[in-house]
Structure formats: structure tokens, C-alpha cells
């Protein structure tokens, strides 16, 4: 079933507000990465095996329960959604799919785990996502075992939401490891959701740091 949205990715220049110097996504250029010994590994735990579908007018989301520690701070899982093509680039390379796992704290901090996917083997966990997107209602089976890499090495930078209102202050953790979904699954996602990637934004004075597990 083709989903309907209130924003148009063909007219991103109309999105407001457009100001700010810390917008996402970005092209992560690995030659410009800096090191930061104060970073820590990410710990993620999802408490439930079901998630609830929501079309918020901008993307198709699955709402679930779980938590994560980002640099020793506890965040609660809010939702996951996907973009085709990928929004982030690595050294100018675009991937066919990207997942955004959004977490928040009670005082309003937002962190997002970004996962890039390439065409390869069939991904059973992404199949559950697609089935729920296709129905566009209710609860469905939910697992991130094949949606978030086991090795959680990451690129980290300060950015924004990638859909209106494009709020800044988002802590981004883009995974080094690229996972696989099948070409058929990619095309199925596009048939339901359409192409929904925001173009890369200027890095400006920001630094990109890297953590290796």
C-alpha cells in the first residue's frame, strides 16, 4: 500500500526553518575524522518484541520500548524509520537504504543511531518492518538483531533532525558497519514509502569524531 505524507522531498527548499549551521545529514569524509579518547561504546537493549506502527505525516515509524547508553548517558528508545536512498554519505558514497533509531532523555536530549544498508542477502528483521509498513496499522513483530550492527563502532557529530522542523542539537551516531537487505526489499520499501532522503548539508565548523570498539 502506497503511503501518503505531508512533506515533499522534491521540494526540500520549501522546508522551514532552513537556518542553522548544524544541519543533517552530512557527507562523512573519513580523511577529516578526528579522534576523541573520551568517547565510549554504545549499549543498546530493546525490551519488547513488538512495535506499533505510526505514519506521522513525514515518514513511517515503528514505536517501541528500549534504552541505550550513549557516552554513559541513558536514553529511551522512541521510534525507528528508514530512508531510501541513504541520507548520510561516506566519502561521497550513497547507500540504497538508511535506518534511523531515535532515542531521547526526559530532559529533551535526542540521539540517533544511523545504520547504512547495502543490497545483499534477505534481511528477515527488515521483512517484519516491511510487512507492518504494508499494513500501515497495529502492532507487529520487532527485532533489531539484523538491523543494528553487533559491532557498534561509530562516527559521531552534532546535527539535526532530517525532516521539518529540522531541529538542531541532535547527537548523531552513524555506524561504521554496513548491513545488508535484499534488492527486492529495497524496491518494496520504495514502492510503499517512495524515495525520502534529504540532501547532504554543509559541515561548516563541525568536527566528526570516530569511536572503534
Rosetta blueprint (number, residue, H / E / L):
1 X L
2 X L
3 X L
4 X L
5 X L
6 X L
7 X L
8 X L
9 X H
10 X H
11 X H
12 X H
13 X H
14 X H
15 X L
16 X L
17 X L
18 X L
19 X L
20 X L
21 X L
22 X L
23 X L
24 X L
25 X L
26 X L
27 X E
28 X E
29 X L
30 X H
31 X H
32 X H
33 X L
34 X E
35 X E
36 X L
37 X L
38 X L
39 X L
40 X L
41 X L
42 X L
43 X E
44 X E
45 X E
46 X E
47 X L
48 X L
49 X L
50 X E
51 X E
52 X E
53 X E
54 X E
55 X E
56 X L
57 X L
58 X L
59 X L
60 X E
61 X E
62 X E
63 X E
64 X L
65 X L
66 X E
67 X E
68 X E
69 X E
70 X E
71 X L
72 X L
73 X E
74 X E
75 X E
76 X E
77 X E
78 X E
79 X E
80 X E
81 X E
82 X E
83 X E
84 X L
85 X L
86 X L
87 X L
88 X L
89 X E
90 X E
91 X L
92 X L
93 X E
94 X L
95 X L
96 X L
97 X E
98 X E
99 X E
100 X E
101 X E
102 X E
103 X E
104 X E
105 X L
106 X L
107 X L
108 X L
109 X L
110 X E
111 X E
112 X E
113 X E
114 X E
115 X E
116 X E
117 X E
118 X E
119 X E
120 X L
121 X L
122 X L
123 X L
124 X H
125 X H
126 X H
127 X H
128 X H
129 X H
130 X H
131 X H
132 X H
133 X H
134 X H
135 X H
136 X L
137 X L
138 X L
139 X E
140 X E
141 X E
142 X L
143 X L
144 X L
145 X L
146 X L
147 X L
148 X L
149 X L
150 X L
151 X L
152 X L
153 X L
154 X E
155 X E
156 X E
157 X E
158 X E
159 X E
160 X E
161 X L
162 X L
163 X L
164 X L
165 X L
166 X L
167 X L
168 X E
169 X E
170 X E
171 X E
172 X E
173 X E
174 X E
175 X E
176 X L
177 X L
178 X L
179 X E
180 X E
181 X E
182 X L
183 X H
184 X H
185 X H
186 X H
187 X H
188 X H
189 X H
190 X H
191 X H
192 X H
193 X H
194 X L
195 X L
196 X L
197 X L
198 X L
199 X L
200 X L
201 X L
202 X L
203 X L
204 X L
205 X L
206 X L
207 X L
208 X L
209 X E
210 X E
211 X E
212 X L
213 X L
